Amino acid sequence: MSDTSSTVSPAATHTTTSAINSPARVLFASLVGTTIEFFDFYVYATAAVLVFPTLFFPNSDPTTALLASFATFSIAFFARPLGAIVFGHYGDRIGRKTTLVAALLTMGISTVVIGLLPSYETIGVLAPLLLALCRFGQGFGLGGEWGGAVLLATENAPPGKRSWYGMFPQLGAPVGLFLSSGVFWVLLHFMSQESLLAWGWRVPFIASIALIAVGLWVRLSITETPAFQKAIEKKERVEVPVVELFRNHKRSLVLGTFVALATFVLFYIGSAYLLSYNVKVLQIPFVEALEIQLLGSVLFGIFIPIAGKLAEKFGRREILIATTVLIGIFSFFLPGLMTSGESGIFVFVILAMALMGMTYGLIGTALAAPFPTKVRYTGSSITFNFAGIFGASLAPYIATYLQANYGMTYVGYYLGIAAVVTLICILLSGKEEV
């Protein structure tokens, strides 16, 4: 149902597009926001392996403490669809720009508060409960950030350039991963592990204030997207986007969720789980384990623009199909690589993160494509974050459990099954839907 009478924000009342965003400003704004959000998100993932089991779950044996820490890590993924619904509603009603600012603030405040939390030793069981609450806030904010950043890029893209423009917000994930791992790497070079546990771990969380300030400055300097302006002019907005979405776009929601499944499973096996496996099982020193993760983030980032260029030449759907098949093949080699010492781990990281860049670089544009402008913020955000629940939220936990109880072969099976499900859903989607 179209809305013609409700009050909207000043940003949404302009009916002309005289203020045109420059391509450089649009792409930088989409990239810097997701970089900050993913930096905050991955700082938690790194701390969940290195410090949270000791500081917030000290009365458990090491494996149980790690699993408990990964459980709090997973909370964010269940919060993300809620954030997608709330921020998506306002993104489709009042505009992309204002909503992106609110999402960035939600994520940023939650992250800074984590850096100020007392440990279990100070306040007991309240400490992990507060940690879980802040992690929920991180997920809620990221649930609204990602879809808006992708739309900021793709809705400003010239014809034939959506895959290339949609690649830029995706670069925020490897850049954020690199920065978060790099911060801990630097800290471990300048302080002992004891100092890191005592106070050093708080530094990246609190220091994110500076990144948030930069992100807000950039976001506030841009104007609304042309596609949303046109939706206003044509009175296409709907009262409740999420109702419209579940009423008329259920197929796109379901297929989109599982189109992204293998992407998420691969990434969190190759990042959070790999870090814990290297430190806890292979007994690789923290610093060396972080260096491996830094290498992975660089490769991840390199292959995202490669995917964008290939998609422009051969088609986004075709590249996604080919990459998903390669992920399925890679799953058969995963057990051997992961159990071959540090040399095998390096080969694993090179292959996994190259494949991750190829699939992640295109997922943003693919998930936004099936939805009309009036529900696109909500639709792309919900599919991405539903995929996060099924593919990412429990991936480190499931991989840790499978490896500990059944062996690394079953971790390979886990990734392989995810690739098969994703491939089926891509094939079921029409060319215009991916």
GICOR-V293782 format. One record per backbone hydrogen bond with DSSP energy under -1.0 kcal/mol. NH is the residue of the N-H (numbers start at 1). CO is the residue of the C=O. If there is no record, write none. Layout:
NH/CO ; NH/CO
//
This chain:
3/237 ; 12/9 ; 13/10 ; 20/18 ; 26/22 ; 27/23 ; 28/24 ; 29/25 ; 30/26 ; 31/27 ; 32/28 ; 33/29 ; 34/30 ; 35/31 ; 36/32 ; 37/33 ; 38/34 ; 39/35 ; 40/36 ; 41/37 ; 42/38 ; 43/39 ; 44/40 ; 45/41 ; 46/42 ; 47/43 ; 48/44 ; 50/46 ; 51/47 ; 52/47 ; 55/51 ; 56/52 ; 60/57 ; 65/61 ; 66/62 ; 67/63 ; 68/64 ; 69/65 ; 70/66 ; 71/67 ; 72/68 ; 73/69 ; 74/70 ; 77/74 ; 79/75 ; 80/76 ; 83/79 ; 84/80 ; 85/81 ; 86/82 ; 87/83 ; 88/84 ; 89/85 ; 90/86 ; 91/87 ; 92/88 ; 94/90 ; 95/90 ; 99/95 ; 100/96 ; 101/97 ; 102/98 ; 103/99 ; 104/100 ; 105/101 ; 106/102 ; 107/103 ; 108/104 ; 109/105 ; 110/106 ; 111/107 ; 112/108 ; 113/109 ; 114/110 ; 115/111 ; 116/113 ; 117/114 ; 120/55 ; 123/119 ; 124/120 ; 126/123 ; 127/124 ; 129/125 ; 130/126 ; 131/127 ; 132/128 ; 133/129 ; 134/130 ; 135/131 ; 136/132 ; 137/133 ; 138/134 ; 139/135 ; 140/136 ; 141/137 ; 142/138 ; 143/139 ; 145/141 ; 146/142 ; 149/145 ; 150/146 ; 151/147 ; 152/148 ; 153/149 ; 154/150 ; 155/151 ; 161/158 ; 165/161 ; 166/162 ; 168/165 ; 171/167 ; 172/169 ; 173/170 ; 175/171 ; 176/172 ; 177/173 ; 178/174 ; 179/175 ; 180/176 ; 181/177 ; 182/178 ; 183/179 ; 184/180 ; 185/181 ; 186/182 ; 187/183 ; 188/184 ; 190/186 ; 191/187 ; 196/192 ; 197/193 ; 198/194 ; 199/195 ; 200/195 ; 201/196 ; 202/199 ; 203/200 ; 206/202 ; 207/203 ; 209/206 ; 210/207 ; 212/208 ; 213/209 ; 214/210 ; 215/211 ; 216/212 ; 217/213 ; 218/214 ; 219/215 ; 220/216 ; 222/219 ; 229/225 ; 230/226 ; 231/227 ; 232/228 ; 233/229 ; 234/230 ; 235/232 ; 236/231 ; 244/240 ; 245/241 ; 246/242 ; 247/243 ; 248/244 ; 249/245 ; 253/249 ; 254/250 ; 255/251 ; 256/252 ; 257/253 ; 258/254 ; 259/255 ; 260/256 ; 264/260 ; 265/261 ; 266/262 ; 267/263 ; 268/264 ; 269/265 ; 270/266 ; 273/268 ; 275/271 ; 276/272 ; 277/273 ; 278/274 ; 279/275 ; 280/276 ; 281/277 ; 282/277 ; 284/278 ; 289/285 ; 290/286 ; 291/287 ; 292/288 ; 293/289 ; 294/290 ; 295/291 ; 296/292 ; 297/293 ; 298/294 ; 299/295 ; 300/296 ; 301/297 ; 302/298 ; 303/299 ; 307/303 ; 308/304 ; 309/305 ; 310/306 ; 311/307 ; 312/308 ; 313/309 ; 314/310 ; 315/311 ; 319/315 ; 320/316 ; 321/317 ; 322/318 ; 323/319 ; 324/320 ; 325/321 ; 326/322 ; 327/323 ; 328/324 ; 329/325 ; 330/326 ; 331/327 ; 332/329 ; 333/330 ; 334/330 ; 337/333 ; 338/334 ; 339/335 ; 340/337 ; 345/341 ; 346/342 ; 347/343 ; 348/344 ; 349/345 ; 350/346 ; 351/347 ; 352/348 ; 353/349 ; 354/350 ; 355/351 ; 356/352 ; 357/353 ; 358/354 ; 359/355 ; 360/356 ; 361/357 ; 363/359 ; 366/362 ; 367/363 ; 368/364 ; 369/365 ; 371/368 ; 375/372 ; 379/375 ; 380/376 ; 381/377 ; 382/378 ; 383/379 ; 384/380 ; 385/381 ; 386/382 ; 387/383 ; 388/384 ; 389/385 ; 390/386 ; 391/387 ; 392/388 ; 393/388 ; 398/394 ; 399/395 ; 400/396 ; 401/397 ; 402/398 ; 403/399 ; 404/400 ; 405/401 ; 406/402 ; 407/402 ; 410/407 ; 412/408 ; 413/409 ; 414/410 ; 415/411 ; 416/412 ; 417/413 ; 418/414 ; 419/415 ; 420/416 ; 421/417 ; 422/418 ; 423/419 ; 424/420 ; 425/421 ; 426/422 ; 427/423 ; 428/424 ; 429/425 ; 433/430
//
